[in-house]
Amino acid sequence: MNVFDIIGPVMIGPSSSHTAGAARIGHIARQLLQDEPAAAQIVLYGSFAKTYKGHGTDKALIAGILGMEPDDARLRLSPQIAREQGLEVTLSTGELAEGHPNTALLTLTGRKGGTITVRGSSIGGGNIVIDAINGMAVRISGQHPSLIVQHRDRPGVIAEVTDLLADRGVNICNFSLSRRQKGGVAVMTIEMDGGLDEALAARVRALPDVMLCVTLLP
């Protein structure tokens, strides 16, 4: 734990969990979409659903989807800015059988027609965990440069990707893997200490069994 875990992040809003964390969830969802968002469906669960109006959780999520950081002074005006930019937002609440109480499910549609569904939780002090992308389990903290790699579930693919990182001297600090069935589509999430750039991502994308590779920067 460091001092920023104690005093919280630099931010606009009353709550590091409900405001700063929410903005970071929205911002990661935007990065994963890889497009300018045209529509956003937001479902809030647990504490988010009960207190979002007072804490501005909805505004923070929208701000993140628009690309704003938690300390952006425009955060309070994000619904208005979304309308001005043509971003259609729908918001609802739901029941969550299990998981963290500060959870949001975001479905974004890009201007090019692509969609992505991201589930994230704000776990305190502005820290977050993204635990599902398009229904597949992942684990992204948003604190480190990351690669999200969708690939065919074939022996050797993980080694091919991690060998590229090793060749560049990149150190992996967190790794997770998810698949629905053997031999189908799998997703690996790699968080690293640094060294991620577009050249490295391009080499990963060029691997024959990689279907999609998205970079995330903190």
Residue pairs with C-beta under 8 A, 6 or more apart in sequence:
4 125
5 125
5 127
6 125
8 16
8 20
8 125
8 126
9 16
9 20
9 70
9 71
9 125
9 126
10 70
10 71
11 19
11 20
11 23
11 70
11 71
11 126
12 19
12 70
12 71
12 72
12 73
12 75
12 76
13 19
13 20
13 55
13 56
13 59
13 60
13 70
13 75
13 76
14 54
14 55
14 56
15 55
16 124
16 125
16 126
17 102
17 122
17 123
17 124
17 125
17 126
18 47
18 48
18 51
18 52
18 55
18 56
18 57
18 60
18 102
18 122
19 55
19 56
19 57
19 60
19 70
19 75
20 60
20 70
20 122
20 126
21 60
21 102
21 122
21 123
21 124
21 126
21 127
21 128
22 48
22 57
22 60
22 61
22 64
22 104
22 122
23 60
23 61
23 63
23 64
23 68
23 69
23 70
23 72
23 75
24 64
24 70
24 122
24 126
24 128
24 142
25 61
25 64
25 104
25 106
25 118
25 120
25 121
25 122
25 128
25 130
26 60
26 61
26 62
26 63
26 64
26 65
26 66
26 106
27 64
27 65
27 67
27 68
27 69
28 64
28 118
28 120
28 128
28 130
28 140
28 142
28 216
29 64
29 65
29 106
29 108
29 116
29 118
29 120
30 37
30 64
30 65
30 66
30 67
30 108
31 214
31 215
31 216
31 217
32 116
32 118
32 133
32 148
32 214
32 216
33 108
33 110
33 114
33 115
33 116
34 110
34 114
34 214
35 110
35 111
35 112
35 114
36 110
36 111
37 65
37 66
37 87
37 108
37 109
37 110
37 111
38 86
38 87
38 88
38 109
38 110
38 111
39 87
39 88
39 89
39 90
39 108
39 109
40 62
40 65
40 82
40 87
40 88
40 89
40 90
40 106
40 107
40 108
40 109
41 90
41 92
41 106
41 107
41 108
42 58
42 61
42 62
42 89
42 90
42 91
42 92
42 104
42 105
42 106
43 91
43 92
43 93
43 94
43 104
43 105
43 106
44 52
44 57
44 58
44 91
44 92
44 93
44 94
44 103
44 104
45 93
45 94
45 95
45 96
45 99
45 101
45 103
45 104
45 105
46 96
46 99
46 100
46 101
46 102
46 103
47 101
47 102
48 57
48 101
48 102
48 103
48 104
48 122
49 93
49 94
51 57
52 58
56 75
56 76
57 104
58 79
58 91
59 75
59 76
59 78
59 79
60 70
60 75
60 78
61 104
61 106
62 78
62 79
62 82
62 87
62 89
63 72
63 74
63 75
63 78
65 82
65 87
65 106
65 108
66 78
66 81
66 82
66 85
66 87
68 74
68 75
68 78
70 126
74 81
79 89
82 89
94 105
96 103
99 121
99 131
100 121
100 122
100 123
100 129
102 121
102 122
102 123
103 119
103 120
103 121
104 119
104 120
104 121
105 117
105 118
105 119
106 117
106 118
106 119
106 120
107 115
107 116
107 117
107 118
108 115
108 116
108 117
108 118
109 115
116 133
116 134
117 132
117 133
117 134
117 135
118 130
118 132
118 133
119 130
119 131
119 132
119 133
120 128
120 129
120 130
120 131
121 128
121 129
121 131
122 128
123 129
127 141
127 142
127 143
128 141
128 142
129 139
129 140
129 141
130 138
130 139
130 140
130 142
131 137
131 138
131 139
132 138
133 148
133 187
136 178
136 179
136 180
136 187
137 176
137 178
138 148
138 176
138 178
138 187
138 189
139 174
139 176
139 189
140 146
140 148
140 189
140 191
140 216
141 174
141 191
142 216
142 218
143 191
143 218
144 173
144 174
144 191
144 192
144 193
144 218
145 191
145 192
145 194
145 195
145 196
145 215
145 216
145 217
145 218
146 189
146 190
146 191
146 192
146 196
146 215
146 216
147 161
147 188
147 189
147 190
147 192
147 196
147 201
147 204
147 213
147 214
147 215
147 216
148 187
148 188
148 189
148 212
148 213
148 214
148 215
148 216
149 161
149 187
149 188
149 189
149 190
149 204
149 210
149 212
149 213
150 185
150 186
150 187
150 210
150 211
150 212
150 213
151 157
151 161
151 185
151 186
151 187
151 188
151 207
151 209
151 210
151 211
152 183
152 184
152 185
152 186
152 209
152 211
153 179
153 181
153 182
153 183
153 184
153 185
153 186
154 183
154 209
157 186
157 207
157 209
157 210
158 177
158 188
160 207
160 209
161 188
161 190
161 204
161 207
161 210
162 172
162 190
164 200
164 203
164 204
164 207
165 172
165 190
165 192
165 195
165 200
168 195
168 200
169 195
170 192
170 193
170 194
170 195
170 196
170 200
171 192
171 193
171 194
171 195
172 190
172 191
172 192
173 191
173 192
173 193
174 189
174 190
174 191
175 188
175 189
175 190
175 191
176 188
176 189
177 186
177 187
177 188
177 189
178 186
178 187
178 188
178 189
179 185
179 186
179 187
185 211
196 215
196 217
198 215
201 213
201 215
204 210
204 213
205 212
205 213
